[in-house]
Amino acid sequence: MTSIPTSKSSGSNRLGLSPFVVGFRSADNWAAVTSLIDSDATETRVRTALPQATVAHFATHATLDPENPFASALALSTSGEDDGRLQLAEILGLRLGARPVVVLSACETQRGRLGPGDELAALQRGFLASGARAIVASLWVVDDQATEELMAVFHTGLRRGLPVPTALREAQQHLLAIPRWRHPFYWAAFVPTAERVGTD
């Protein structure tokens, strides 16, 4: 069965960050995966694929801007008018019609800044507001190898039909059983945001 890529690739983009992979599954064919790797992972192509995706996995870098949280961004490839930064302000303008599970397999994607009304301005909040039914995001800088292993087990759980929190818990327990990744640093960074219910 085809797998969603769960780790960053080699090379770099003009942001000075190593490149990235973005993987999508669609409701039409769960076994099929659309992968946008390195130069293919432009903002335009990601924006085109997202509305039809039931799972969207971003294995990339994130930049957190504490002074201007809406400028926080996921690193993508540059192309034409695309600047290679999918910013929170842009994410809020997306319409995710298939209500996807969005996995932000990057560092500190759960972090943000409290705004008026105690609303957290963070990347995960942007995807939730745009229609995602569940988000998996990280609280701190993560280890690449441990994260790749965790995400592979997590996606296996999703394919088995497990709810997002259950699939993530199984993946964390898997890492906990591996001596070199037993410390919570390696497996506890990723947290789920509750699955979305109802429609707008």
C-alpha positions in Angstrom: 0.0 0.0 0.0 1.3 3.5 -0.9 2.4 5.5 2.1 2.3 9.2 2.8 5.9 10.5 2.9 6.6 11.4 6.5 10.1 13.0 6.4 11.8 15.9 4.9 14.0 15.4 1.8 17.5 16.7 1.2 18.4 20.2 -0.2 17.3 23.7 0.7 15.0 26.5 -0.4 15.6 30.3 -0.4 14.4 30.6 3.2 17.6 28.7 4.1 15.5 25.7 5.3 15.8 22.1 4.1 13.0 21.2 1.7 9.9 19.3 2.4 7.3 16.9 1.4 3.6 17.4 1.3 1.4 14.3 1.0 -2.3 14.1 0.4 -4.9 11.4 0.4 -8.3 11.9 -1.2 -11.8 10.5 -0.3 -12.0 9.0 -3.8 -9.1 6.7 -3.3 -7.6 6.2 0.1 -4.8 4.0 -1.1 -3.6 6.7 -3.6 -1.2 9.3 -2.3 -0.4 12.6 -4.1 3.1 13.7 -3.0 4.6 17.1 -3.7 8.3 16.9 -3.0 10.9 19.8 -3.0 10.3 22.1 -6.0 6.9 20.5 -6.7 5.6 21.6 -3.2 4.7 25.2 -4.2 2.0 27.2 -2.6 -0.1 27.1 -5.8 0.0 23.3 -6.0 -0.6 22.9 -2.3 -3.6 25.2 -2.4 -5.0 23.2 -5.4 -4.6 19.9 -3.7 -5.9 20.8 -0.2 -9.6 21.2 -0.8 -10.0 17.6 -2.1 -7.7 16.1 0.6 -9.0 13.9 3.4 -5.5 13.7 4.9 -2.8 16.4 4.4 0.7 15.7 5.8 3.2 18.5 5.9 6.8 17.2 6.5 8.5 20.6 6.4 9.8 23.4 8.5 7.7 26.1 10.2 8.7 29.6 11.2 7.0 31.1 14.3 6.8 34.9 14.4 5.9 35.9 18.0 5.6 39.6 17.2 3.3 39.0 14.2 1.7 35.5 14.6 -0.2 35.8 11.3 3.1 35.9 9.5 4.1 32.5 11.0 4.4 30.1 8.1 5.0 26.6 6.7 8.0 26.5 4.4 7.2 25.5 0.8 9.0 25.8 -2.5 9.2 29.2 -4.4 7.8 29.4 -7.9 6.7 32.5 -9.8 4.7 34.6 -7.5 4.9 32.0 -4.7 7.3 33.2 -1.9 7.6 29.8 -0.4 5.8 30.7 2.8 2.3 29.5 3.5 1.5 32.0 6.2 -1.2 31.8 8.9 -3.0 34.7 7.3 -3.2 32.7 4.0 -4.2 29.5 5.7 -7.2 31.3 7.2 -8.4 32.1 3.7 -8.4 28.4 2.6 -11.6 26.4 2.2 -11.0 22.7 3.0 -14.1 21.1 1.6 -13.2 17.5 2.4 -12.7 18.3 6.1 -9.2 16.8 6.2 -7.0 15.5 9.0 -4.0 17.9 8.8 -0.7 16.7 10.1 1.9 19.5 10.7 5.0 17.4 11.1 7.2 20.4 11.8 8.6 22.1 14.8 6.4 24.2 17.1 3.3 24.2 14.9 1.0 24.2 17.9 2.6 27.3 19.4 1.3 30.8 18.9 0.2 33.9 20.7 -3.0 34.7 22.6 -5.0 37.4 21.0 -8.2 39.2 22.0 -10.7 36.8 23.5 -7.9 34.4 24.3 -7.9 33.1 20.7 -4.6 31.4 20.0 -3.1 32.6 16.7 -1.2 29.5 15.6 -0.8 27.5 12.4 -3.0 24.7 13.7 -5.8 27.2 14.5 -5.7 28.5 10.9 -6.3 25.0 9.5 -9.1 24.3 12.0 -10.8 27.6 11.1 -10.5 26.7 7.4 -12.4 23.5 7.8 -10.0 20.8 9.0 -11.7 18.2 11.2 -8.6 17.4 13.2 -5.0 18.7 13.5 -1.9 17.1 14.8 0.8 19.7 15.6 3.9 20.0 17.7 4.7 21.9 20.9 8.5 22.0 20.6 11.5 21.4 18.2 11.3 17.7 17.3 13.8 15.0 16.4 13.6 14.1 12.7 14.2 10.4 13.0 11.8 9.8 15.9 9.2 11.9 14.2 9.4 9.9 11.0 8.9 6.7 12.9 6.0 8.2 14.9 4.2 9.4 11.8 4.6 6.2 10.0 2.8 4.3 12.8 0.3 7.1 13.1 -0.7 6.9 9.5 -1.0 3.1 9.7 -3.5 3.7 12.5 -5.5 6.1 10.3 -5.6 3.5 7.5 -7.1 1.1 10.0 -9.9 3.5 10.7 -8.7 4.7 14.2 -9.8 8.1 15.4 -6.9 10.7 15.3 -6.3 10.8 19.1 -6.2 7.0 19.2 -3.9 6.6 16.3 -1.5 9.2 17.8 -1.6 7.5 21.2 -0.7 4.2 19.6 2.2 5.8 17.7 3.5 7.4 21.0 3.3 4.1 22.8 5.3 2.5 20.0 8.1 5.0 20.5 7.9 4.7 24.2 8.7 1.0 23.8 11.9 1.8 21.9 14.8 2.4 24.4 16.5 5.3 22.5 13.2 7.2 22.1 11.7 6.4 25.5 12.2 10.0 26.8 9.0 12.1 26.4 11.0 14.6 24.3 10.9 12.2 21.4 7.2 11.2 21.5 5.2 13.7 23.4 5.6 16.9 21.3 2.7 16.1 19.0 -0.8 16.7 20.2 -4.2 16.4 18.5 -6.8 19.0 18.3 -10.3 17.4 18.7 -12.0 16.1 15.6 -14.4 18.6 14.1 -18.1 17.8 14.3 -20.9 19.2 12.3 -20.8 21.6 9.4 -20.6 25.4 9.0 
